Amino acid sequence: MAQAETDYLIIGSGAVGMAFADTLLEESDAHITIVDRHGKPGGHWNDAYPFVSLHQPSAFYGVNSTQLGSGEIDTTGLNKGYYELATGAEVNSYFEKVMHQRFLPSGRVSYHPMSDYLGDGKFVSLLSGKETQINIRKKTVDATYYGTTVPSTHTPKFEVKDGAKMIPPNALPQLWQSAGPLPKKFVILGAGKTAMDVGVWLLRSGANADDIVWVCPRDSWLLNRNNTQPGQEFFHQTIGGQRDLMAALAAAETADDLFLRLEACGVMLRIDSEAKPSMFHYATISQGEVDILRQIKNVVRMGHVETIDQGGMHLKEGDYPMPAETLYIDCTATAVERRPVVPQFQEGLITLQMIRVPQPAFSAALSAFLEVTYDDDETKNRLGQPIPLPDGIDTYPAATMVNMMNQFQWSQDKVVNKWITQSRLDGFGKMIFGVSPDDEEKMAILGEFRTNAMAAMGNLPKLMAQADG
C-alpha cells in the first residue's frame, strides 16, 4: 500500500471542498490532499443536465480567490437586467481552471480523482484498485455531508414498469437522435428547481404547454432573484429586500402569514397564486421564469408517484392516466439532503455545512478561515454554527434565527468581520460598507433594516415554537 502525508485530507472536490481548500491555500502554509470519485473537479456539476445554470449570481459562487464569470449584467433572456448566472459548462471549466492553474501549481495540493475514500485516511483508485494510506497531520475535511445528488446519478423511489419511458433531464437535448418518433406528451416528475428548469426548457424549445403534465407533490415558495443582486445599483432591491424580510419576520403571526407578507413585498414568489406552498428550499427564480411556468396548466397534486406503467401514473392519492407514448422526466433527486446539524469542528474532523444560507461556497470558505485563525474548536464552532436547512415553511424561522445569530457573531469579531468584507463571495457586506454616510436615503434604509432585525429576533422564537408544537 502506498503511503503519503498531508495536513488536511479533503473528501470531495465539489464547490464546498474547493472553496475550503482555496482559503486554506490563501491563509496558511498547509499541505492539502483532495480525494474525489469524479474524473475532474466540480462535484455534482459533472453530472448535471446540460441546460443547468446557477440560480443566484455568479458573484456568490466558486472559490474566494478566483472570479467566476465576467461580472456583467445580462442584456437578454430570462435573466435580463440581472447579474450573470454561470452555466453548468462554465462552472465545470471554472473548477478545472482553479485546480490546474491555482491549486496544483502551488505545490501544496495533491489531487486524486477517480478515487473512493474508504475511511481512516485510506482511499482506493477506482481504475487500478491501488490503495493509498494518508498520514493526516491535522484534520480530515468532509465536504460531502449533504449528499448532493442529481437526476442522472440517483435511484428513483418509485417503480417504472416495462413499456414506460423515463429519462433524466440530461437526455432531453438528445431527443432529436431518437430512432423512433419524438414524444408528444411530457410528464415532469418533481417540484424543485430542476423540475422548473425542465419546464422552462421544454416550453422555450417548442413544446406545447397543453402537452406537459407537471407532478407537484408540494408547491414551493421561491426567492425573488430581484432581491439577490450584488452591486450598489441594486441597493434598494437587495438591502431594501432584507429590510422588508426583517419587517415580515417581526410582524408575522404564523409561517403562512410570514410567507404571504414576503410575497406582498416582493421577496418571495410562487408559481401558482391559487396554490398554498408548503415547501421552501431557497430556490431562486426570476419573475420571467415564473411567467413561463404558469403556462403549464396540467399540474397534478396527488402526492408522490408510486408506480409508472404504460397506462399512466399511480400516485399516493390516486391514478392519473397518460398515453403509452408519454415521456416521463425524472426531477426527483434531492439536491441537498436535510441531515441533522453536527458541530463542524471536532477532534481530527471538520464536517462542512452551511453557516450562511443559501451560500455553500461562502460558508466553506469562511469555515476554512476559522480553522486557520483560531486554535480551539469551541471558538470555531461558536463562529461557525451550522444552520438547520428548512424543508417545510414552518422550519424556515429556525434557519433564519441561526443565520442571523451567525451574522451577529461575525460582526462582533474584528478579524472575521474584516475577512468577510474583503471576501469576493460576500457581495452584501461590500454593498453596505460602500454606502456613503452622506447618502441619507440609503442610510435610512440601513437604519430601518437594523431596527427591523432587532424586532425580528424578538418574534422568531414565537414562530419557532409553533413549528416545535
Legacy VTK file of the C-alpha trace (Angstrom):
# vtk DataFile Version 3.0
C-alpha trace
ASCII
DATASET POLYDATA
POINTS 469 float
0.000 0.000 0.000
1.292 3.442 -0.964
1.971 5.899 1.854
1.652 9.694 1.863
1.348 12.600 4.274
-0.780 15.732 4.348
-2.106 18.357 6.746
-5.714 18.286 5.551
-7.428 15.465 3.688
-10.495 16.869 1.915
-13.147 14.394 0.798
-14.890 15.853 -2.254
-13.785 18.311 -4.937
-17.157 19.970 -5.459
-17.829 23.631 -4.745
-17.666 23.136 -0.970
-14.397 21.221 -0.945
-12.789 23.538 -3.485
-13.842 26.702 -1.603
-12.441 25.307 1.654
-9.153 24.286 0.021
-8.778 27.663 -1.681
-8.957 29.576 1.596
-6.564 27.118 3.269
-4.070 27.836 0.481
-4.510 31.578 0.892
-4.457 31.767 4.690
-1.952 29.066 5.675
1.043 27.073 4.519
-0.799 23.766 4.909
-0.469 20.846 2.539
-3.809 19.613 1.183
-4.874 16.296 -0.298
-8.183 16.120 -2.196
-9.927 12.834 -2.994
-12.997 12.548 -5.247
-14.808 9.844 -7.230
-15.288 12.121 -10.240
-12.725 12.316 -13.011
-12.377 16.075 -12.647
-13.215 18.723 -10.045
-16.684 20.215 -9.761
-18.607 17.545 -7.879
-22.229 17.198 -8.968
-21.703 19.751 -11.757
-20.038 16.925 -13.679
-23.356 15.049 -13.705
-25.814 17.921 -14.138
-28.081 18.411 -17.153
-26.577 20.490 -19.984
-29.020 23.405 -19.701
-28.451 23.925 -15.967
-27.140 27.223 -14.624
-26.654 28.862 -11.279
-29.847 30.323 -9.879
-28.026 33.030 -7.928
-25.425 35.433 -9.351
-22.017 34.029 -10.250
-20.510 36.610 -7.896
-21.608 34.470 -4.926
-20.208 31.178 -6.175
-16.921 29.368 -6.605
-13.728 29.960 -4.644
-12.736 33.181 -2.950
-9.530 33.819 -4.908
-10.857 33.490 -8.457
-13.719 35.363 -10.077
-16.418 33.298 -11.759
-17.707 34.901 -14.938
-17.233 38.427 -16.198
-19.198 40.274 -13.543
-21.510 41.729 -16.176
-25.277 42.164 -16.255
-27.244 40.067 -18.750
-28.870 42.022 -21.572
-31.071 39.247 -22.982
-33.026 36.217 -21.816
-34.969 35.468 -18.661
-32.172 36.911 -16.501
-32.133 40.214 -18.411
-31.191 43.134 -16.195
-29.567 40.964 -13.530
-26.005 39.856 -12.874
-24.994 36.848 -14.946
-25.704 33.244 -13.995
-22.892 30.879 -14.953
-23.956 27.864 -16.994
-23.055 24.342 -15.930
-20.355 24.218 -18.607
-18.869 27.464 -17.342
-18.853 26.198 -13.753
-17.130 22.968 -14.803
-14.495 24.881 -16.740
-14.005 27.253 -13.813
-13.276 24.494 -11.293
-10.843 22.826 -13.702
-9.069 26.145 -14.096
-8.866 26.618 -10.325
-7.444 23.134 -9.871
-4.904 23.234 -12.674
-3.914 26.898 -12.628
-4.026 27.613 -8.890
-4.132 24.513 -6.699
-1.676 22.139 -8.372
0.939 24.790 -9.360
1.108 25.806 -5.682
2.950 22.569 -4.916
0.824 22.191 -1.777
-2.142 20.304 -3.232
-2.278 16.609 -4.077
-5.354 15.724 -6.132
-6.682 12.188 -6.569
-9.658 11.945 -8.975
-11.418 8.678 -9.728
-10.743 7.580 -6.150
-13.039 6.315 -3.406
-12.423 7.294 0.209
-12.543 4.235 2.486
-12.142 5.972 5.840
-9.288 6.229 8.326
-7.142 8.142 5.855
-7.305 5.421 3.203
-8.530 5.733 -0.393
-8.539 3.445 -3.412
-8.183 4.208 -7.124
-11.378 3.216 -8.955
-9.319 2.403 -12.059
-6.344 0.465 -10.732
-7.555 -0.700 -7.334
-4.378 0.684 -5.800
-4.838 1.739 -2.172
-3.125 4.678 -0.502
-2.791 5.370 3.208
-2.553 9.046 4.156
-0.957 10.169 7.405
-3.128 13.174 8.307
-1.214 15.663 10.432
-4.203 17.883 11.213
-7.743 17.053 10.094
-9.985 15.194 7.699
-12.474 17.523 5.995
-15.812 16.021 4.953
-17.168 18.131 2.080
-19.862 15.561 1.236
-22.141 15.723 4.290
-25.208 16.968 2.420
-25.083 14.054 -0.011
-25.872 16.144 -3.101
-27.425 14.154 -5.941
-28.749 14.994 -9.383
-31.276 13.051 -11.504
-28.596 11.333 -13.577
-26.954 9.779 -10.504
-29.809 8.918 -8.159
-32.220 5.985 -7.917
-35.905 6.977 -8.019
-38.089 5.962 -5.073
-40.824 4.681 -7.384
-41.164 1.814 -9.844
-41.060 2.255 -13.603
-42.540 -0.795 -15.282
-41.681 -2.200 -18.698
-43.193 -0.195 -21.508
-42.993 3.167 -19.743
-40.189 5.505 -20.788
-38.419 7.736 -18.267
-35.245 9.777 -18.724
-33.190 12.223 -16.633
-33.139 15.861 -17.804
-29.649 15.223 -19.234
-31.185 13.249 -22.098
-33.655 15.921 -23.230
-31.350 17.793 -25.642
-30.518 14.468 -27.354
-34.127 13.570 -28.145
-33.544 14.519 -31.767
-31.290 11.480 -32.055
-34.115 9.073 -31.166
-34.709 6.318 -33.718
-38.487 6.471 -33.439
-40.985 9.337 -33.358
-40.433 12.028 -30.764
-42.807 12.043 -27.766
-45.846 14.281 -27.890
-46.648 14.198 -24.188
-44.251 15.041 -21.361
-44.573 14.494 -17.612
-42.264 16.406 -15.268
-41.795 14.452 -12.043
-40.817 16.632 -9.086
-41.472 20.124 -7.808
-37.984 21.526 -7.163
-35.706 23.837 -9.131
-34.679 21.056 -11.538
-38.320 20.491 -12.466
-38.735 24.223 -13.018
-35.670 24.302 -15.253
-37.102 21.415 -17.279
-40.451 23.153 -17.643
-38.783 26.328 -18.894
-36.543 24.349 -21.265
-39.454 22.387 -22.763
-41.537 25.486 -23.375
-38.675 27.534 -24.788
-37.668 24.590 -27.003
-41.089 24.480 -28.640
-43.220 22.074 -26.584
-46.890 22.955 -26.252
-47.914 23.823 -22.711
-51.020 21.627 -23.080
-48.781 18.615 -23.766
-46.926 18.982 -20.469
-48.095 17.477 -17.182
-46.317 18.559 -14.008
-46.449 16.329 -10.935
-46.065 18.571 -7.872
-46.386 16.698 -4.573
-45.757 20.038 -2.843
-45.703 23.595 -4.138
-42.731 25.741 -3.208
-42.092 29.299 -2.185
-39.226 30.798 -4.191
-36.761 33.612 -3.578
-37.144 36.505 -5.989
-33.850 36.945 -7.862
-34.576 40.668 -7.968
-33.589 40.830 -4.284
-30.341 38.838 -4.503
-28.219 41.109 -6.689
-24.754 42.460 -5.813
-23.640 45.966 -6.713
-24.654 49.418 -5.489
-27.109 49.835 -8.361
-29.249 47.136 -6.732
-29.037 48.546 -3.209
-32.734 49.320 -2.948
-33.780 45.873 -4.192
-31.241 43.861 -2.183
-30.832 45.740 1.094
-34.369 47.070 0.851
-35.467 43.466 0.419
-33.558 42.484 3.572
-35.261 45.339 5.402
-38.655 44.064 4.233
-37.742 40.488 5.155
-36.951 41.576 8.709
-40.187 43.564 8.920
-42.167 40.478 7.887
-40.302 38.302 10.407
-41.090 40.839 13.117
-44.806 41.062 12.355
-45.781 37.543 11.256
-48.175 35.529 13.394
-47.628 32.178 11.657
-45.376 30.679 8.994
-48.142 31.020 6.395
-48.622 34.644 7.392
-44.868 35.216 7.114
-44.619 33.955 3.538
-47.707 35.871 2.440
-46.122 39.035 3.814
-42.893 38.207 1.974
-44.833 37.685 -1.234
-46.617 41.006 -0.789
-43.320 42.911 -0.535
-41.725 41.030 -3.446
-39.179 38.965 -1.508
-40.905 35.659 -2.333
-42.620 34.325 -5.434
-44.861 31.348 -6.144
-45.775 29.858 -9.473
-49.473 29.203 -8.844
-51.131 32.050 -6.988
-54.057 29.770 -6.108
-51.910 27.031 -4.547
-50.680 27.153 -0.957
-46.950 26.283 -0.948
-45.694 24.203 1.950
-42.062 23.803 0.831
-39.088 26.174 0.914
-35.582 25.145 -0.187
-34.086 28.576 -1.056
-34.607 28.061 -4.797
-34.204 31.409 -6.548
-36.102 32.401 -9.664
-36.961 35.416 -11.784
-40.434 36.734 -12.494
-39.841 35.910 -16.156
-39.348 32.225 -15.335
-42.477 32.240 -13.185
-44.493 33.736 -16.036
-43.346 30.982 -18.414
-44.045 28.185 -15.939
-47.559 29.491 -15.366
-48.326 28.391 -18.921
-48.337 24.793 -17.658
-51.922 24.249 -16.533
-51.859 20.462 -16.139
-50.464 20.337 -12.607
-51.048 17.105 -10.667
-51.233 17.441 -6.886
-51.978 13.864 -5.847
-48.904 13.125 -3.741
-45.753 11.302 -4.787
-45.609 8.867 -7.685
-45.523 5.222 -6.610
-45.599 3.420 -9.986
-45.468 4.319 -13.674
-46.656 1.946 -16.387
-47.980 2.130 -19.945
-51.361 3.272 -18.679
-50.074 6.232 -16.707
-49.141 7.096 -13.136
-50.230 5.574 -9.857
-49.788 8.193 -7.178
-50.284 8.162 -3.433
-53.732 9.741 -3.753
-54.971 8.061 -6.932
-54.328 7.188 -10.557
-53.596 9.578 -13.409
-53.883 8.044 -16.901
-51.432 9.032 -19.641
-50.912 7.785 -23.228
-48.459 4.914 -23.630
-46.028 7.052 -25.653
-45.638 9.638 -22.853
-42.094 10.621 -21.876
-41.503 10.934 -18.128
-38.691 13.205 -16.945
-37.251 12.377 -13.538
-36.561 15.504 -11.488
-36.963 13.878 -8.068
-33.320 13.851 -6.910
-32.551 15.594 -3.632
-30.113 18.413 -4.255
-29.309 18.798 -0.556
-30.342 16.196 1.979
-31.868 17.552 5.193
-29.448 15.954 7.634
-29.156 16.835 11.327
-26.642 19.545 12.105
-23.456 18.426 13.830
-20.572 20.538 15.166
-18.395 21.496 12.209
-15.157 21.325 14.165
-14.322 18.199 16.127
-11.133 16.418 17.095
-9.460 15.467 13.831
-12.575 16.132 11.731
-14.293 19.055 10.032
-17.824 18.381 8.739
-18.651 21.239 6.383
-22.186 22.599 6.488
-23.818 25.897 5.606
-23.244 28.672 8.113
-24.900 31.255 5.872
-27.872 30.281 3.737
-28.127 29.777 0.878
-24.394 30.178 0.234
-22.438 26.897 0.415
-19.258 28.317 -1.143
-19.068 31.316 1.194
-19.818 29.037 4.160
-16.961 26.668 3.276
-14.502 29.489 2.641
-15.306 31.176 5.951
-15.089 27.833 7.783
-11.564 27.389 6.407
-10.658 30.859 7.645
-11.976 29.974 11.113
-9.927 26.771 11.061
-6.620 28.525 10.423
-7.348 31.619 12.540
-8.425 30.131 15.879
-6.805 27.393 17.936
-9.771 25.967 19.815
-12.789 24.176 18.376
-15.123 25.900 20.838
-14.436 29.299 19.270
-14.627 27.882 15.751
-17.983 26.246 16.446
-19.357 29.391 18.071
-18.465 31.393 14.951
-19.361 28.590 12.528
-22.678 27.269 13.755
-24.375 25.075 11.116
-27.838 26.147 10.020
-30.662 23.576 10.104
-31.842 23.641 6.497
-35.600 24.110 6.155
-37.873 21.748 4.295
-41.381 22.896 5.096
-42.105 26.578 5.617
-42.556 26.060 9.359
-38.834 25.323 9.770
-37.711 28.479 7.950
-37.811 30.667 11.115
-35.335 28.372 12.914
-32.944 28.513 9.970
-33.273 32.284 9.843
-32.606 32.607 13.569
-29.283 30.739 13.325
-28.396 32.652 10.151
-28.923 35.959 11.939
-27.087 34.833 15.076
-24.074 33.849 12.978
-24.095 37.205 11.232
-24.181 38.975 14.606
-21.281 36.894 15.929
-19.187 37.738 12.867
-19.938 41.442 13.188
-18.594 41.396 16.750
-15.326 39.698 15.775
-12.991 42.236 14.143
-10.794 39.617 12.471
-13.704 37.689 10.965
-15.567 40.851 10.019
-12.534 42.172 8.141
-12.155 38.905 6.210
-15.823 38.906 5.259
-15.787 42.489 3.993
-12.831 41.608 1.738
-14.286 38.311 0.526
-15.289 38.024 -3.132
-18.077 35.657 -2.095
-19.749 38.228 0.157
-21.442 40.808 -2.032
-23.866 42.201 0.539
-21.217 43.342 3.003
-19.476 45.382 0.324
-22.804 46.884 -0.647
-23.470 48.019 2.920
-19.942 49.293 3.634
-19.941 51.102 0.302
-22.749 53.443 1.364
-21.608 56.995 1.900
-22.631 58.485 5.291
-23.876 61.464 3.284
-26.387 59.324 1.392
-29.375 59.980 3.618
-31.764 57.737 1.705
-29.565 54.640 1.840
-28.549 55.315 5.429
-32.236 55.467 6.326
-32.818 52.061 4.704
-29.894 50.627 6.683
-31.345 52.094 9.875
-34.730 50.556 9.153
-33.069 47.234 8.385
-31.276 47.170 11.750
-34.396 48.218 13.663
-36.484 45.568 11.918
-33.801 42.928 12.545
-33.970 43.530 16.300
-37.746 43.208 16.206
-37.455 40.047 14.098
-35.163 38.431 16.658
-37.826 39.097 19.250
-40.587 37.440 17.222
-38.695 34.477 15.767
-38.897 32.347 18.954
-42.692 32.516 18.739
-42.679 31.317 15.147
-40.181 28.586 16.010
-42.331 27.400 18.920
-45.250 26.851 16.536
-43.100 24.516 14.448
-41.975 22.612 17.553
-45.540 22.306 18.802
LINES 1 470
469 0 1 2 3 4 5 6 7 8 9 10 11 12 13 14 15 16 17 18 19 20 21 22 23 24 25 26 27 28 29 30 31 32 33 34 35 36 37 38 39 40 41 42 43 44 45 46 47 48 49 50 51 52 53 54 55 56 57 58 59 60 61 62 63 64 65 66 67 68 69 70 71 72 73 74 75 76 77 78 79 80 81 82 83 84 85 86 87 88 89 90 91 92 93 94 95 96 97 98 99 100 101 102 103 104 105 106 107 108 109 110 111 112 113 114 115 116 117 118 119 120 121 122 123 124 125 126 127 128 129 130 131 132 133 134 135 136 137 138 139 140 141 142 143 144 145 146 147 148 149 150 151 152 153 154 155 156 157 158 159 160 161 162 163 164 165 166 167 168 169 170 171 172 173 174 175 176 177 178 179 180 181 182 183 184 185 186 187 188 189 190 191 192 193 194 195 196 197 198 199 200 201 202 203 204 205 206 207 208 209 210 211 212 213 214 215 216 217 218 219 220 221 222 223 224 225 226 227 228 229 230 231 232 233 234 235 236 237 238 239 240 241 242 243 244 245 246 247 248 249 250 251 252 253 254 255 256 257 258 259 260 261 262 263 264 265 266 267 268 269 270 271 272 273 274 275 276 277 278 279 280 281 282 283 284 285 286 287 288 289 290 291 292 293 294 295 296 297 298 299 300 301 302 303 304 305 306 307 308 309 310 311 312 313 314 315 316 317 318 319 320 321 322 323 324 325 326 327 328 329 330 331 332 333 334 335 336 337 338 339 340 341 342 343 344 345 346 347 348 349 350 351 352 353 354 355 356 357 358 359 360 361 362 363 364 365 366 367 368 369 370 371 372 373 374 375 376 377 378 379 380 381 382 383 384 385 386 387 388 389 390 391 392 393 394 395 396 397 398 399 400 401 402 403 404 405 406 407 408 409 410 411 412 413 414 415 416 417 418 419 420 421 422 423 424 425 426 427 428 429 430 431 432 433 434 435 436 437 438 439 440 441 442 443 444 445 446 447 448 449 450 451 452 453 454 455 456 457 458 459 460 461 462 463 464 465 466 467 468
